[in-house]
Amino acid sequence: MRFSATLGRFNRETKDRLDRIRRIVIIKLFSAVIKDTPVLTGRLRGNWQTTINSPATGVIGIRDEAATIAEVQRMAAQSKGSDVVILRNNLPYAYRIEFDGWSRKAPQGMMRRNAIRFRRILNQAVREARL
């Protein structure tokens, strides 16, 4: 009985730690994408939308980076381990800035630049989850 209780506790603790890591990664990765988005009016940066299990389809009028990142944090906290958390920007020129070099401020894009950083973000999240 003691072995199964120990194994059960290990299982719960591992799942909890993995969930903490997942949430930290979501917040750090999505926040980095938002912060790397070039700003002219704030519209592009504010239009990043975080959803769970289905992508956003519309455009929103937020221009506040802090509110956009707060939404990332809220959605990460709401999500469960099996959920897919999605970051999407539906402004028509977001694609052109990401891939066509429309912005000198983001020549490597916003998403692509942070995809390259993913391993570092994950390693940092693993360290933070140990605390």
C-alpha positions in Angstrom: 0.0 0.0 0.0 2.8 2.4 0.8 4.4 1.9 -2.6 1.2 2.7 -4.5 0.6 5.8 -2.3 4.1 7.0 -3.1 3.7 6.3 -6.8 0.3 8.1 -6.7 1.9 11.2 -5.0 4.8 11.1 -7.6 2.3 11.0 -10.4 0.3 14.0 -9.1 3.4 16.0 -8.4 4.8 15.3 -11.9 1.5 16.3 -13.5 1.4 19.5 -11.4 4.9 20.4 -12.3 4.3 19.8 -16.0 1.3 21.9 -15.9 3.3 24.8 -14.3 5.9 24.4 -16.9 3.3 24.5 -19.7 1.7 27.7 -18.3 5.1 29.4 -17.8 6.1 28.6 -21.4 2.8 29.9 -22.7 3.1 33.2 -20.8 6.8 33.7 -21.7 6.5 32.7 -25.3 3.3 34.6 -26.1 4.5 37.7 -24.2 7.8 37.7 -26.1 5.9 37.6 -29.4 3.7 40.5 -28.3 6.7 42.5 -27.2 8.6 41.8 -30.4 5.6 43.1 -32.5 6.6 46.4 -34.1 4.6 49.4 -32.9 3.4 52.3 -35.0 -0.1 52.8 -33.6 -0.2 49.9 -31.1 -3.0 48.2 -33.1 -0.9 45.3 -34.3 0.5 44.6 -30.9 -2.9 44.9 -29.2 -4.6 42.6 -31.7 -2.8 39.4 -30.5 -5.6 37.2 -29.3 -5.2 34.2 -27.0 -7.8 31.5 -27.2 -8.2 27.9 -26.0 -8.9 25.0 -28.5 -10.1 27.2 -31.4 -8.4 30.2 -33.0 -9.8 33.7 -32.9 -11.5 34.7 -36.1 -12.0 38.4 -35.7 -10.1 41.7 -35.1 -10.2 43.5 -31.8 -9.5 47.1 -31.0 -7.1 46.8 -28.1 -4.0 48.9 -28.4 -2.6 48.3 -24.9 0.3 45.8 -24.6 -0.3 45.3 -20.9 -3.9 44.3 -21.5 -2.9 41.9 -24.2 -0.3 40.2 -22.0 -2.8 40.1 -19.1 -5.2 38.2 -21.4 -2.4 35.7 -22.2 -1.9 35.2 -18.4 -5.6 34.7 -17.8 -6.0 32.2 -20.6 -2.9 30.3 -19.6 -4.3 30.0 -16.0 -7.7 28.9 -17.4 -6.3 26.2 -19.6 -6.0 22.6 -18.7 -3.2 20.2 -19.7 -5.0 18.8 -22.7 -6.0 22.2 -24.1 -4.4 23.8 -27.1 -3.7 27.5 -26.3 -3.5 29.6 -29.4 -2.0 33.0 -30.1 -3.3 34.6 -33.3 -3.3 38.0 -34.9 -6.0 38.5 -37.6 -5.0 41.9 -38.9 -4.4 41.7 -42.6 -0.9 43.1 -42.5 0.3 40.8 -39.7 1.3 38.2 -42.2 3.1 40.7 -44.3 5.1 42.0 -41.4 6.0 38.4 -40.3 7.0 37.1 -43.7 7.3 39.9 -46.2 9.6 42.3 -44.4 7.0 45.1 -44.1 8.7 46.4 -41.0 12.3 47.3 -40.5 11.6 47.0 -36.7 10.9 43.2 -37.1 12.9 41.9 -40.0 12.9 38.4 -38.5 9.2 38.5 -37.8 7.6 38.2 -34.4 6.6 34.5 -34.3 9.7 33.1 -36.1 12.0 35.0 -33.9 10.5 33.5 -30.8 10.2 30.0 -32.3 14.0 30.1 -32.4 14.1 31.1 -28.7 11.7 28.3 -27.7 14.3 25.9 -26.2 15.7 28.7 -24.1 12.2 29.7 -22.9 11.4 26.0 -22.1 14.6 25.6 -20.1 13.9 28.7 -18.2 10.3 27.5 -17.4 11.7 24.2 -16.2 14.0 26.0 -13.8 11.2 28.3 -12.6 8.8 25.4 -12.0 11.3 23.8 -9.6 11.0 26.7 -7.2 
